[in-house]
Amino acid sequence: MRDVAVVAFAQTAHTAEDQGLSEPELILPVIQEVREKAGTRDFGFTCSGSCDYLAGAPFSFVSALDALGAWPPISESHVEMDAAWALYEAWVRLQHGDVDTALVYGFGKSSQTDVRELMTLQLDPYYLEPLGLDQVSFAALQARAYLERTGRAESDLAEVAARSRRSGRDNPYALDLPEVSPEDGYAVAPLRPHDIAPDTDGAAAIVLAAGDRAREMCERPAWIRGIAHRTDAHYLGGRPLDRSESAAAAALAAGVGKAPVDVAELHAQFTHEELILREALDLGPDVLVNPSGGPLAANPIMATGLIRIGEAAARIHDGTAGRAVGHAAAGPCLQHNLVTVLEG
């Protein structure tokens, strides 16, 4: 296997409202920034992640390519999911050995739609979707199952939310959210509004490079020492909701437990998901989790998972971590999980 590293990362300042930018206008600044950080405009492979349902148009990723420039032609691919899976495809592409660099980016404008209604469309169309459960409702089912199994309380969820918002205030890219209030009513019990990630607009980009090329492009590359993704049964009644078996399997395959972890960035869109993922990845209390604020401070759908890998890599780049984990999730109730282990 070739050694591949994250050598550059950039993201937009995420917003809760539409800023009037088209997708190419949203993407262009981060593309320019990672090109500058990587010291090149040319990449052997390019892969993006987005969702046509968010854009409300078929093949919306094609128009987004205007941000990269139409000439000269590029080798390009796309995944209709979070761009963390685009990074996985780019990592596989670099293993072929004929190219040494890859550009990965993801974007989403949640302000263009009702995300809770939209995410219902990812459910099984015969048995689950007709029930009318939305994204928050089935997350609440999982939260209740987890609380009952572990004996934890809603106050434990509030602590996760409060810490994430405090960390987010130190992150110039995250939203400035108010303090968590125990007086907030339920969105769907046991989840309150502060337990739910805010839907935001935003984009992010990462540059991968292999071997000596990575060392040339970055003073301290974040080497990908393990990467794997696993999925659970789609039907919610076909798997235990109080835990994430696929996250545990992905962590095992990626080698999370082979050495101590300094920092973990987890794609937890609800407070209980962070607790479930901590358990699945076997992260002890000494592991710094979501120092960026995580999705609970900014959740640009289709880029959030990629940002978790980028934020973890940034800790390697600046020397504040020697070993970090970036995690991404997709599907209802943590159905699909991708785990990346990064080392300096």
C-alpha positions in Angstrom: 0.0 0.0 0.0 1.2 3.5 -0.8 1.6 6.1 2.0 -1.0 8.8 1.5 -1.4 11.9 3.6 -3.7 14.9 4.0 -1.5 17.9 3.0 -4.0 20.7 2.9 -7.5 21.5 4.3 -9.8 24.5 3.9 -13.4 25.3 4.7 -15.9 28.1 4.5 -17.3 30.1 7.3 -20.6 28.2 7.7 -23.9 30.0 7.8 -27.4 29.2 8.9 -29.0 31.4 6.2 -28.6 31.5 2.5 -25.9 34.1 1.6 -27.1 34.4 -2.0 -24.1 32.4 -3.3 -24.4 29.8 -6.1 -22.7 26.4 -5.5 -19.6 27.4 -7.6 -19.3 30.7 -5.7 -19.5 28.8 -2.4 -16.8 26.3 -3.5 -14.4 28.7 -5.2 -12.8 30.2 -2.1 -11.9 26.8 -0.5 -10.5 25.5 -3.8 -8.3 28.6 -4.1 -7.2 28.2 -0.5 -6.2 24.5 -0.7 -4.4 25.1 -4.0 -2.4 27.8 -2.3 -1.6 25.7 0.7 -0.6 22.7 -1.4 1.4 24.9 -3.8 -0.2 23.5 -6.9 -3.2 24.0 -9.2 -2.9 20.6 -10.9 -4.1 17.3 -9.4 -4.0 13.8 -10.7 -7.6 13.1 -9.6 -10.5 15.1 -8.3 -13.6 13.8 -6.5 -16.5 15.6 -4.9 -19.4 14.8 -2.6 -22.8 16.5 -2.7 -26.6 15.9 -2.9 -28.8 16.7 -5.8 -31.8 16.7 -3.4 -30.3 19.6 -1.5 -29.8 21.6 -4.8 -33.2 20.5 -6.2 -31.6 19.8 -9.6 -30.2 16.7 -11.3 -26.4 16.4 -11.8 -25.9 19.6 -9.7 -22.2 18.6 -9.2 -21.5 19.3 -12.8 -22.3 23.0 -12.6 -20.2 23.1 -9.4 -17.2 22.1 -11.5 -17.1 25.7 -12.8 -15.3 26.5 -9.6 -12.4 24.3 -10.7 -12.1 25.7 -14.2 -13.2 24.0 -17.4 -9.8 23.8 -19.0 -7.6 21.8 -19.2 -9.7 18.7 -18.8 -9.4 16.8 -15.5 -9.9 13.2 -14.2 -13.0 13.7 -12.1 -15.5 11.6 -10.1 -18.4 12.3 -7.7 -20.2 10.6 -4.9 -23.8 11.3 -4.0 -23.1 11.4 -0.3 -20.8 13.1 2.2 -17.5 14.1 0.7 -15.7 11.9 3.3 -16.6 9.0 0.9 -15.1 11.1 -1.9 -11.9 11.2 0.1 -12.1 7.4 0.4 -12.5 7.0 -3.4 -9.5 9.4 -3.9 -7.4 7.4 -1.4 -8.2 4.2 -3.4 -7.4 6.0 -6.6 -4.0 7.1 -5.3 -3.2 3.4 -4.5 -3.2 2.7 -8.2 0.2 4.4 -8.4 -0.2 6.4 -11.6 -1.1 9.7 -9.9 0.4 11.3 -6.8 -2.2 14.0 -5.8 -5.9 14.3 -5.4 -8.3 17.1 -4.7 -11.4 16.3 -2.7 -14.3 18.7 -1.9 -17.8 18.7 -0.6 -20.6 21.3 -0.4 -24.2 21.7 0.6 -26.8 24.5 0.9 -29.3 23.3 3.5 -31.0 26.7 3.5 -32.6 25.7 0.1 -34.8 23.0 1.6 -36.5 21.5 4.7 -33.7 19.1 5.8 -35.9 17.1 8.2 -38.4 16.4 5.4 -35.7 15.8 2.9 -33.9 13.2 5.0 -37.1 11.1 5.2 -36.4 10.2 1.6 -33.4 8.1 2.6 -35.6 5.7 4.5 -36.9 2.4 3.2 -39.7 3.5 0.8 -42.0 0.5 1.5 -42.0 0.2 5.3 -40.3 3.2 7.0 -41.0 6.2 4.8 -44.8 5.8 4.9 -44.7 6.0 8.7 -43.9 9.7 8.4 -40.9 9.6 10.7 -38.5 12.5 10.0 -34.8 12.7 10.7 -35.2 14.0 14.3 -37.9 11.5 15.1 -35.9 8.4 14.3 -32.8 10.0 16.0 -35.0 10.4 19.1 -35.9 6.7 19.0 -32.1 5.9 19.1 -31.5 8.4 21.8 -34.2 6.8 24.0 -32.9 3.3 23.4 -29.3 4.5 24.3 -30.4 6.3 27.5 -32.4 3.3 28.7 -29.6 0.8 28.0 -26.8 2.9 29.7 -28.8 4.6 32.5 -27.5 8.0 31.3 -29.7 11.1 31.7 -30.8 13.9 29.5 -28.3 16.1 31.4 -25.5 14.0 29.9 -26.8 15.0 26.4 -26.9 18.7 27.5 -23.3 18.5 28.6 -22.2 17.3 25.1 -24.2 20.2 23.6 -22.7 22.8 26.0 -19.1 21.7 25.4 -19.6 21.6 21.6 -21.0 25.2 21.6 -18.1 26.4 23.8 -15.6 24.9 21.5 -17.4 26.3 18.5 -17.0 29.8 19.8 -13.2 29.4 19.4 -13.7 28.2 15.8 -14.0 31.0 13.3 -15.8 28.7 10.8 -18.6 27.6 13.2 -21.9 29.3 14.2 -22.1 31.5 17.3 -24.8 29.7 19.2 -26.4 30.7 22.5 -25.8 28.9 25.8 -27.6 25.7 26.3 -30.7 26.2 28.3 -32.3 23.4 30.4 -35.6 25.3 30.0 -35.7 24.5 26.2 -38.7 22.4 25.3 -38.4 19.1 23.4 -38.0 19.0 19.6 -38.9 15.3 19.9 -38.4 13.7 23.3 -35.8 13.1 24.6 -34.0 15.5 22.2 -34.2 19.2 22.7 -33.2 21.8 20.1 -29.7 22.1 21.5 -29.3 18.3 21.0 -29.7 18.7 17.2 -27.0 19.9 14.8 -27.9 23.2 13.1 -28.4 22.9 9.4 -25.9 25.1 7.7 -24.5 26.1 4.3 -20.9 25.5 3.6 -18.1 23.8 1.7 -14.7 22.2 2.4 -11.8 20.8 0.5 -8.8 18.6 1.2 -5.7 17.7 -0.8 -4.2 14.2 -0.6 -0.7 13.4 -1.8 1.3 10.2 -1.8 4.8 9.4 -0.6 7.6 11.9 -1.3 5.1 14.2 -3.0 3.3 14.7 0.3 6.6 15.6 2.0 7.3 18.2 -0.6 3.8 19.8 -0.2 3.5 19.8 3.6 6.0 20.3 6.4 4.1 17.8 8.6 1.7 15.6 6.6 -1.2 13.9 8.3 -0.6 10.3 7.1 -3.6 8.1 6.7 -2.5 4.9 8.6 -6.0 3.3 8.4 -9.3 4.0 6.7 -12.4 1.8 6.5 -16.1 2.1 6.3 -18.8 -0.4 7.3 -22.6 -0.3 7.2 -25.5 -1.7 9.3 -28.9 -3.0 8.1 -31.0 -0.2 6.6 -34.2 -1.2 8.3 -34.2 0.3 11.8 -35.9 -2.8 13.3 -33.1 -5.0 11.9 -30.3 -3.7 14.1 -29.8 -2.6 17.7 -30.4 1.2 17.9 -28.7 1.6 21.3 -25.2 1.1 19.8 -23.4 1.3 16.5 -22.0 -2.0 15.4 -20.8 -0.7 12.0 -18.8 2.2 13.7 -17.1 -0.4 15.9 -16.3 -2.6 12.9 -15.0 0.3 10.9 -12.8 1.4 13.9 -11.4 -2.1 14.2 -10.6 -2.3 10.5 -9.0 1.1 10.5 -6.8 0.2 13.5 -8.1 2.9 16.0 -7.1 0.8 19.0 -3.6 0.0 17.9 -2.2 3.1 19.7 -3.4 5.9 21.9 -5.6 8.6 20.2 -5.0 12.3 21.0 -7.9 13.8 19.2 -11.1 12.5 17.6 -13.5 14.5 15.3 -16.8 12.6 15.3 -19.7 13.2 12.8 -22.3 13.3 15.5 -25.4 15.3 14.4 -27.2 14.6 17.7 -25.7 14.7 21.2 -26.4 11.0 21.9 -24.6 10.0 18.7 -21.3 11.3 20.2 -21.8 9.1 23.3 -22.6 6.1 21.1 -19.5 6.7 18.9 -17.2 7.2 21.9 -18.2 3.7 23.0 -18.0 2.2 19.5 -14.6 3.6 18.9 -13.5 2.8 22.4 -12.3 6.4 23.1 -11.4 7.0 26.7 -12.0 10.1 28.8 -8.5 11.4 28.0 -9.3 11.7 24.2 -10.1 15.2 23.1 -13.4 14.9 21.2 -14.6 17.5 18.7 -12.4 20.4 19.7 -13.7 22.3 16.7 -17.2 22.1 18.1 -18.1 19.4 15.7 -21.4 19.2 13.8 -23.3 20.6 16.8 -21.6 23.9 16.1 -21.8 23.8 12.3 -23.3 21.1 10.0 -22.9 21.8 6.3 -24.5 18.7 5.0 -22.4 16.7 2.5 -19.3 18.4 3.8 -19.6 17.8 7.5 -17.9 14.3 7.5 -15.0 15.6 5.3 -14.5 18.5 7.7 -14.1 16.0 10.6 -11.2 14.4 8.7 -9.8 17.9 7.8 -10.1 19.1 11.4 -8.3 16.0 12.7 -5.6 16.5 10.1 -5.2 20.1 11.1 -4.2 19.0 14.6 -1.5 16.8 13.0 -0.3 19.7 10.8 0.1 22.1 13.7 1.7 19.6 16.0 -1.0 19.6 18.7 -1.7 15.9 18.1 0.4 12.9 17.1 -2.5 10.6 16.3 -6.0 11.6 15.4 -9.3 10.0 14.3 -11.7 11.5 11.7 -15.1 9.9 11.5 -18.0 10.4 9.1 -21.5 9.0 9.2 -24.4 8.6 6.7 -27.9 7.1 6.8 -30.5 7.0 9.6 -29.3 6.4 13.1 -25.6 6.0 12.3 -26.3 3.4 9.7 -23.0 3.9 7.7 -19.7 4.8 9.3 -16.3 5.7 7.9 -13.2 5.9 10.2 -9.9 7.4 9.3 -6.7 7.2 11.5 -4.2 9.9 10.9 -0.6 10.2 12.3 2.1 12.7 12.1 
